[in-house]
Amino acid sequence: MKCRHCAAELELPLIDLGMAPPSNAYLSAEALERAEKRYPLRVLVCEKCWLVQTEDFADAEELFAADYAYFSSFSSSWLAHARRYATEMTGRWSLGPQSRVIEVAANDGYLLQYFRAASIPCLGIEPTASTAAAARSLGIAVIERFFGRALARELAASGQRADLMVANNVLAHVPDINDFAAGFSTLLKPDGVATFEFPHLLRLLEGCQFDTIYHEHFSYLSLGAVERVFATAGLQVFDVQELPTHGGSLRVFAQRADEGRQPTAGGVDQVRQNESRAGLQTRRAYSGFQARAERIRDDLKRFLAEASASGKSVAAYGAAAKGNTLLNFVGVGPDEVRYVVDRNPAKQGKFMPGSRIPIVPPSHLETNRPDYLLILPWNLAEEVRQQNASPAGSGMRFVTAVPGLTVT
């Protein structure tokens, strides 16, 4: 396989998670009677540009289908994050009724609703019909297409250049990262700004966050790799913020390299130095990751076996993509984890891909409380604990598996 950015041959492995179904391919009861599609889930590192990437097996059109079931608005902490972002960006860039905000991967309108409430014209670009419909129900205009240079040219030609473009947790999801990035330099106004949020590769490696690896994530991103991709696309990074979201993310600010006017902030050099100290442009940063993931797998497998042997019941919370990676790598099924609770009605009544564990609404916990609740989206563990605090005498305990097994 050749690198998605620079076309160099890929030889350095990061991890092999075996065969797995697409992580958001939730199953209906009827689908349980059919075999699931599974693809190898392997990640390689480019030693020329240091872009970390999954090996190609599944197409984006299959992974992000019309019934895509990930809706951002079901996390209260993520909504609060989006609200803070809208307030901060509105003030920092003096946005108002004369401005235009465009979000790529607008999902269900979780973010643009706050710009719309402030009377700032906005447009969402979202290829999945299910989430686009939810955004439109909030009064947000949505173009239901994949974003790239071609769509950017169409919008620019129709006078829809942006003062602010937003790309939250989508840069990792695009198979053609060069075309995607080039669309931003095409669609930004001369003094426009684009922000990109994505899980930071440095934190993934430090915390052995292997469960954030799944087919829908084509790339695993460092600032260094992103700067190289952006430079090719005509973008320049001028600021970086480190965020706690998704186990440790970066918010990268970029402008057009030809006409941008923003000075480079100190945060850029700081993150560059952090990545250099961690050796992200050397082989040593990536060695041992497989073994660390296998230890986490074995610890969880041992815990579930001991719980079963002692007559204790285990359920899980959060039918998230990272949970599907974990469950399939560990080899868990409904005998070990009875059900998965999720607040999203689009997932309720379905079954987790691969593990085939039933997905139920939160009300199920009221009458079927387990001894242990395994929190699959560990980045939201505190939110989940608060929402599901055990009533006196229930004795339910919370479990997380990444970066190490904890029981509270």
C-alpha positions in Angstrom: 0.0 0.0 0.0 1.1 3.6 -0.7 0.7 6.5 1.6 -2.5 8.5 1.2 -0.6 11.8 1.3 2.9 11.3 -0.2 2.5 7.9 -2.1 5.5 6.4 -0.4 5.5 2.6 0.2 4.2 1.7 3.7 6.2 -0.8 5.6 6.2 0.1 9.3 3.3 -1.5 11.2 1.6 0.1 14.2 -1.1 -2.5 15.1 -3.1 -5.4 13.7 -6.5 -5.7 15.3 -7.6 -8.7 13.2 -10.8 -9.0 11.2 -13.6 -6.5 12.2 -16.9 -5.3 10.8 -17.3 -1.5 10.1 -17.8 -0.1 13.6 -21.0 1.8 12.8 -22.7 -1.1 10.9 -25.3 -1.8 13.6 -27.4 -4.9 13.0 -31.2 -5.3 12.9 -32.7 -8.5 14.2 -33.2 -9.7 10.7 -29.5 -9.1 9.9 -28.5 -11.5 12.7 -29.4 -14.4 10.3 -26.8 -13.3 7.8 -23.0 -13.2 7.8 -21.4 -9.8 8.4 -18.8 -8.2 6.2 -15.5 -8.1 8.0 -12.3 -6.4 6.9 -8.7 -6.6 8.2 -8.1 -3.7 10.6 -4.4 -2.9 10.3 -2.6 0.4 10.7 0.7 1.4 9.1 3.0 4.3 9.4 4.5 6.3 6.6 8.2 6.8 7.3 8.5 9.7 4.8 5.7 12.1 5.9 4.8 10.2 9.2 1.1 10.0 8.4 -0.4 7.0 10.3 -3.2 5.3 8.4 -5.4 2.2 8.1 -4.8 -0.2 5.3 -7.4 0.2 2.5 -10.2 -2.3 2.4 -13.6 -0.6 2.7 -15.0 2.4 0.7 -16.2 5.6 2.4 -19.6 5.3 0.7 -20.1 2.0 2.6 -18.8 3.2 5.9 -20.9 6.5 5.9 -24.2 5.2 4.5 -27.6 6.8 4.5 -28.6 5.3 7.8 -25.3 6.3 9.6 -26.1 6.0 13.3 -23.7 8.4 15.0 -25.5 11.5 16.2 -23.3 14.1 18.0 -26.1 15.6 20.1 -26.6 12.7 22.4 -23.5 13.7 24.4 -24.3 16.6 26.7 -20.6 17.3 27.3 -20.0 17.5 23.5 -22.9 19.9 23.1 -21.3 22.1 25.9 -18.0 21.9 24.0 -19.7 23.0 20.8 -21.5 25.9 22.5 -18.2 27.2 24.0 -16.5 26.9 20.6 -19.3 28.9 18.9 -19.0 31.7 21.5 -15.2 31.8 21.4 -15.0 31.9 17.6 -17.8 34.5 17.3 -15.8 36.8 19.5 -12.3 36.0 18.2 -13.2 36.6 14.6 -16.0 39.2 15.1 -18.6 37.1 13.3 -22.0 38.5 12.7 -24.9 38.7 10.2 -22.5 39.7 7.5 -20.3 36.5 8.0 -20.6 33.0 6.8 -19.8 29.8 8.7 -19.5 26.5 6.9 -19.1 23.2 8.8 -17.9 20.1 7.0 -19.3 17.0 8.6 -22.1 19.0 10.2 -23.7 15.8 11.5 -27.0 16.5 13.2 -26.5 20.3 13.6 -25.0 19.9 17.1 -22.7 22.9 16.4 -24.3 25.1 13.7 -27.4 25.5 15.8 -25.4 27.9 18.1 -24.3 30.1 15.2 -27.8 30.1 13.8 -29.1 31.2 17.1 -26.7 34.1 17.0 -28.1 35.1 13.5 -24.8 34.2 11.8 -25.5 32.7 8.3 -24.3 29.1 8.2 -24.2 26.1 6.0 -23.6 22.4 6.8 -22.0 19.8 4.5 -22.9 16.3 5.6 -23.0 13.2 3.4 -25.1 11.0 5.7 -28.8 11.3 5.1 -29.9 10.4 8.7 -27.9 13.1 10.4 -28.4 15.7 7.6 -32.2 15.3 8.1 -31.8 16.0 11.8 -29.8 19.1 11.1 -32.4 20.4 8.7 -35.1 19.9 11.4 -33.2 22.6 13.3 -33.5 25.0 10.4 -29.9 24.5 9.2 -29.2 24.4 5.5 -27.3 21.2 4.6 -25.7 20.0 1.4 -25.8 16.2 1.4 -22.5 15.4 -0.3 -18.9 14.4 0.5 -16.6 17.5 0.7 -13.5 18.0 -1.5 -12.0 20.3 -4.1 -14.9 19.9 -6.6 -17.7 20.9 -4.1 -15.6 23.7 -2.8 -15.2 25.2 -6.3 -18.9 25.0 -6.9 -19.7 26.8 -3.7 -17.0 29.4 -4.3 -18.3 30.1 -7.8 -21.8 30.7 -6.4 -20.4 33.3 -3.9 -20.5 31.2 -0.8 -16.9 31.6 0.5 -16.5 31.3 4.2 -15.2 33.5 7.0 -15.0 30.4 9.2 -14.9 26.8 8.2 -15.2 24.1 10.8 -14.1 20.5 10.6 -14.6 18.6 13.9 -13.5 15.0 14.0 -13.7 14.5 10.3 -10.1 15.0 9.0 -9.3 11.5 10.1 -12.4 10.1 8.3 -11.5 11.1 4.8 -9.8 8.6 2.4 -8.4 11.4 0.1 -6.9 13.7 2.6 -5.1 15.8 0.0 -8.3 16.6 -1.9 -10.2 17.2 1.3 -7.7 19.7 2.6 -7.5 21.5 -0.8 -11.2 22.2 -0.6 -10.6 24.5 2.4 -8.1 26.7 0.7 -10.5 26.9 -2.2 -13.6 27.9 -0.2 -12.1 30.2 2.4 -12.2 34.0 1.9 -8.8 35.6 1.6 -8.8 36.4 5.3 -10.9 33.4 6.3 -10.0 30.9 9.0 -10.5 27.1 9.2 -10.4 25.0 12.4 -9.9 21.3 12.6 -10.3 19.2 15.7 -9.0 15.6 15.7 -7.7 13.1 18.3 -4.0 13.7 18.7 -1.8 10.8 17.7 0.6 11.6 20.6 -2.2 10.9 23.1 -3.3 7.8 21.3 0.2 6.4 21.6 0.7 7.5 25.2 -2.6 6.1 26.4 -2.7 3.0 24.1 -6.0 4.2 22.8 -6.2 1.5 20.2 -10.0 1.3 20.4 -10.1 4.7 18.6 -8.8 2.7 15.6 -11.6 1.6 13.2 -12.2 1.5 9.5 -14.0 4.9 9.5 -10.8 6.5 10.7 -8.5 6.4 7.7 -5.8 8.5 9.4 -4.3 9.1 12.9 -2.9 12.6 13.0 0.0 14.4 14.5 0.5 18.2 14.0 3.6 17.4 12.0 1.8 15.2 9.5 -1.1 17.7 9.3 1.2 20.6 8.6 2.7 18.7 5.7 -0.7 17.8 4.2 -1.9 21.4 4.6 1.2 22.9 3.0 0.5 20.8 -0.1 -3.1 22.0 -0.1 -2.2 25.7 0.2 -3.0 26.1 3.9 -0.8 27.4 6.7 -1.2 26.4 10.4 -1.0 29.5 12.6 -2.4 28.3 16.0 -3.0 25.1 17.9 -4.9 24.4 21.1 -4.7 21.2 23.1 -8.1 19.9 24.1 -9.2 17.1 26.6 -11.9 15.8 24.2 -11.7 12.2 22.9 -8.9 11.4 25.2 -6.7 14.3 24.0 -7.3 16.3 20.8 -5.8 19.2 18.9 -7.7 22.1 17.5 -5.6 23.4 14.6 -6.2 26.9 13.1 -5.3 27.3 9.4 -5.5 30.0 6.9 -4.8 30.3 3.2 -1.0 30.3 2.6 -1.2 32.9 -0.1 -3.3 35.6 1.6 -3.7 34.7 5.3 -2.8 37.5 7.7 -2.7 35.8 11.1 0.7 35.6 12.9 1.9 32.2 14.1 1.0 31.7 17.8 3.3 30.1 20.4 1.2 27.0 20.7 2.3 25.7 17.3 6.0 25.5 18.4 5.0 24.0 21.7 3.1 21.1 20.1 5.9 20.6 17.6 8.4 20.3 20.4 6.2 17.8 22.3 5.9 15.6 19.2 9.7 15.8 18.6 10.4 14.8 22.2 8.1 11.8 21.8 10.0 10.8 18.6 6.9 10.8 16.4 9.2 11.0 13.4 11.2 8.0 14.4 10.4 4.3 14.5 10.8 4.0 18.3 7.5 5.9 19.0 5.5 3.1 17.3 7.2 0.0 18.7 5.5 -2.0 21.4 2.0 -0.6 20.7 0.7 -4.0 19.6 1.9 -5.7 22.8 0.3 -3.0 25.0 -3.0 -3.4 23.3 -2.9 -7.1 23.8 -2.3 -6.7 27.5 -5.4 -4.5 27.7 -7.3 -7.1 25.8 -6.2 -9.9 28.1 -6.9 -8.0 31.2 -10.5 -7.3 30.1 -11.0 -10.9 29.0 -9.8 -12.1 32.4 -12.1 -9.7 34.3 -15.1 -10.8 32.3 -14.3 -14.5 32.9 -13.8 -13.9 36.7 -17.1 -12.0 36.9 -18.9 -14.8 35.1 -17.4 -17.5 37.3 -18.5 -15.6 40.4 -22.0 -15.2 39.2 -21.7 -11.4 38.5 -23.5 -9.8 35.6 -21.9 -7.3 33.2 -23.5 -4.8 30.9 -22.0 -2.0 28.9 -22.7 1.7 28.3 -22.3 3.5 25.0 -22.7 1.8 21.6 -19.8 3.8 20.3 -17.4 3.0 17.5 -14.5 2.7 20.0 -16.6 0.2 21.9 -17.0 -2.0 18.9 -13.3 -2.1 18.3 -12.7 -3.1 21.9 -15.4 -5.8 22.0 -14.4 -7.4 18.7 -10.7 -7.4 19.5 -11.3 -9.0 22.9 -13.8 -11.4 21.4 -16.8 -10.5 23.6 -20.3 -11.6 23.0 -23.7 -11.5 24.8 -22.7 -14.3 27.1 -20.1 -12.0 28.7 -21.8 -8.6 28.3 -25.6 -8.9 28.4 -26.6 -5.6 26.7 -25.3 -2.2 25.8 -27.1 0.9 26.9 -27.3 3.9 24.5 -29.3 7.1 24.5 -29.5 7.2 20.7 -32.9 5.9 19.5 -31.4 5.1 16.1 -29.3 2.4 17.8 -31.8 1.1 20.3 -33.3 -2.3 19.3 -30.3 -3.1 17.1 -27.2 -5.2 17.9 -23.5 -4.3 18.1 -21.6 -5.3 14.9 -19.5 -8.3 15.4 -20.2 -9.0 19.0 -24.0 -9.0 18.4 -24.8 -7.7 21.8 -28.3 -6.1 22.0 -28.6 -2.3 22.3 -31.2 -1.0 24.8 -32.4 2.4 26.0 -31.2 3.8 29.4 -34.5 2.9 31.0 -33.4 -0.8 30.8 -31.0 -0.1 33.6 -33.8 0.7 36.0 -35.1 -2.8 36.0 -32.1 -4.8 34.8 -29.2 -3.3 36.8 -26.0 -5.3 36.4 -23.3 -5.8 38.9 -20.8 -4.1 36.6 -21.3 -1.4 33.9 -18.5 -1.4 31.4 -18.1 2.2 30.0 -17.1 1.8 26.4 -16.6 5.6 25.5 -14.1 6.0 28.3 -13.5 9.6 27.3 -17.1 10.3 28.6 -16.7 8.1 31.7 -17.4 10.9 34.2 -20.5 12.0 32.3 -21.7 8.4 32.2 -21.1 7.9 35.9 -23.0 11.0 36.8 -25.9 10.0 34.6 -26.1 6.5 36.0 -25.2 7.0 39.7 -26.2 3.8 41.6 -29.1 4.2 44.0 -28.4 3.3 47.5 -28.0 -0.5 47.9 -27.8 -1.3 44.2 -24.1 -2.0 44.3 -23.4 -1.4 40.6 -19.8 -0.7 39.8 -18.2 1.1 36.8 -15.5 -0.5 34.7 -13.2 1.0 32.0 -10.6 -1.0 30.1 -8.5 1.7 28.4 -5.7 2.7 29.1 -5.9 0.1 31.8 -8.5 -1.9 33.6 -10.2 0.2 36.4 -13.2 -0.8 38.6 -14.8 1.9 40.7 
